[in-house]
């Protein structure tokens, strides 16, 4: 990444900075007399982060953005996006470990694929070495617990309804 001001996507203005990927825009705070900064990732309609922004010396106008502030804002906004992605992944992908009646240790995983027209889900079972033993469709509302995983394994890994 370069910080060259002549790059087409690079903007370095007092209230707007962009590196072509992230844009920081200083905006009037709707809740009070202060200012806020919105960090938006290229291609996204909504900002990933909106936070308070420092007033300038005149106590009326915002402090201008600078390279240091912009890099700090990019780091913070990137972390917010990363945490959101991790949370979404955790909501859509769950796994439990069980021991079957014949003392075989299995990892049973549920992977949900969201879709506006109807989410789908897949259950899979792996042995201790990570080799897949079974895969079956499941409703996206399926609740994966050690008990439901054990019942699926004991039922011969049939499709869950």
C-alpha positions in Angstrom: 0.0 0.0 0.0 1.3 3.4 -0.8 0.3 6.8 0.7 1.0 8.7 -2.6 -1.6 11.5 -2.9 -1.7 11.1 -6.7 -3.2 7.7 -6.5 -6.8 8.0 -7.9 -8.5 6.5 -4.9 -6.5 8.4 -2.4 -8.2 11.4 -0.7 -6.5 13.5 2.0 -8.9 16.3 2.9 -9.5 17.8 6.4 -12.9 15.9 6.8 -12.4 13.0 4.4 -9.5 10.6 4.0 -9.4 7.5 1.8 -6.8 5.0 0.8 -9.0 3.4 -1.8 -10.1 0.7 0.5 -11.3 2.6 3.6 -12.8 6.0 3.8 -12.9 8.1 6.9 -15.6 10.8 6.8 -16.0 13.4 9.6 -19.7 14.1 10.1 -21.9 16.1 12.3 -22.9 14.1 15.4 -26.7 13.8 15.3 -27.0 13.3 19.1 -25.2 16.5 20.2 -23.2 19.5 19.1 -20.1 17.5 18.5 -18.6 15.6 15.6 -18.2 11.9 14.7 -16.1 10.0 12.2 -17.5 7.2 10.0 -15.3 4.5 8.6 -16.6 2.8 5.5 -15.1 -0.1 3.6 -15.2 0.3 -0.2 -18.3 -1.3 -1.6 -20.3 -1.3 1.6 -23.4 0.9 2.0 -23.1 1.3 5.8 -20.0 2.3 7.8 -18.3 -0.4 9.7 -17.5 2.0 12.6 -18.9 5.3 13.7 -17.3 7.0 16.7 -16.8 10.4 18.3 -14.4 12.9 16.8 -12.3 15.6 18.5 -13.3 19.2 18.3 -10.8 21.7 16.8 -9.3 24.6 18.7 -12.2 26.8 18.0 -14.6 24.4 19.8 -17.0 24.5 16.9 -15.4 22.7 14.0 -13.8 19.2 13.9 -10.1 18.6 14.2 -8.8 17.8 10.7 -8.0 14.2 9.8 -4.3 13.3 9.5 -2.3 10.3 8.5 -1.8 9.0 12.1 -5.5 9.3 13.0 -6.5 7.7 9.7 -4.2 4.7 10.3 -5.6 4.3 13.8 -9.2 4.4 12.5 -8.4 1.9 9.8 -6.9 -0.5 12.4 -9.9 -0.1 14.7 -12.5 -0.5 11.9 -10.7 -3.5 10.5 -10.8 -5.1 13.9 -14.6 -4.4 14.2 -15.1 -6.1 10.8 -12.9 -9.1 11.8 -14.8 -9.6 15.0 -18.2 -9.4 13.2 -17.0 -12.0 10.7 -15.8 -14.3 13.6 -19.2 -13.9 15.3 -21.1 -14.7 12.1 -18.8 -17.8 11.5 -19.4 -19.0 15.1 -23.2 -18.6 14.6 -23.2 -20.6 11.4 -20.6 -23.3 12.3 -20.9 -25.4 15.4 -19.3 -28.6 16.5 -19.4 -31.1 19.4 -17.3 -34.1 20.4 -19.1 -37.3 21.3 -18.2 -40.9 22.1 -20.4 -43.5 20.4 -21.7 -46.7 22.1 -18.7 -48.6 20.6 -16.3 -46.1 22.2 -15.4 -44.2 19.0 -14.6 -40.5 19.4 -16.3 -38.3 16.8 -16.5 -34.7 16.0 -19.9 -33.8 14.7 -20.2 -30.4 12.9 -23.2 -28.4 11.7 -22.6 -25.9 8.9 -25.4 -23.5 8.0 -25.3 -21.6 4.7 -27.5 -18.5 4.8 -29.6 -17.7 1.8 -32.4 -15.2 1.3 -34.5 -17.8 -0.4 -33.9 -20.4 2.3 -30.9 -21.4 4.3 -29.4 -24.9 4.1 -27.5 -26.9 6.7 -25.2 -29.9 6.6 -24.2 -32.3 9.4 -20.9 -34.1 9.2 -19.1 -36.6 11.3 -15.3 -37.0 11.5 -13.2 -39.6 13.4 -10.3 -38.7 15.6 -7.9 -38.5 12.6 -10.2 -36.0 10.8 -11.5 -38.5 8.2 -15.1 -37.8 7.3 -17.4 -40.7 8.1 -20.7 -39.2 7.2 -22.4 -36.1 5.7 -26.2 -35.4 5.6 -28.6 -32.6 5.1 -30.2 -31.0 8.1 -32.7 -28.2 8.6 -31.0 -24.9 9.4 -33.0 -24.8 12.6 -31.3 -28.0 13.8 -29.9 -27.6 17.4 -26.6 -29.3 17.6 -26.0 -30.7 21.1 -24.0 -33.7 22.3 -27.3 -35.5 22.7 -28.6 -34.7 19.2 -25.2 -35.6 17.7 -25.2 -38.9 19.5 -28.7 -39.7 18.4 -27.7 -38.9 14.7 -24.7 -41.2 15.0 -26.6 -44.0 16.6 -29.3 -43.7 14.0 -26.8 -44.5 11.2 -26.1 -40.9 10.2 -29.5 -40.5 8.4 -30.8 -37.2 7.0 -32.2 -35.2 9.9 -35.7 -33.8 9.5 
